[in-house]
Amino acid sequence: MKTSQANLINSLTLILMPLWSYLTYEGTVEKPDQSITALIPLFLGVILLLCNNGIKNNNKIIAHVAVIITLIAIGGLSKPLMSAIEEGRNLGIFRVSLMVLTSVIAMITFVKSFIEARKK
């Protein structure tokens, strides 16, 4: 898989999953309103989507920015994943796990592309 393809899939996942979660949120007595922080992965996904054209054109600076944003996404999703697991929210586990999975795959493709570029 090409780096730009992995980044595109990751960015779309980071945009769509939080949007889905935010729009379908059903409040409880303890937590009647959805927090705006649930949309943080969406903003990271938008940044990655904006980086995609530069990644396609082999812009090293943009690729490194995308790697940093992807790393932030992976690290930032650990707490929501643990919360979803503890609370037994299966749909939440699915959404967050999918975001982590696509981010890890994107990170792997970035590292492989950096290794290939270094060999050249």
Secondary structure, DSSP 8 states (H G I E B T S, - for coil): --HHHHHHHHHHHHHHHHHHHHHT----SS--S--GGGGHHHHHHHHHHHHHHHHHTT-HHHHHHHHHHHHHHHHHTHHHHHHHHHHT-HHHHHHHHHHHHHHHHHHHHHHHHHHHHHH-
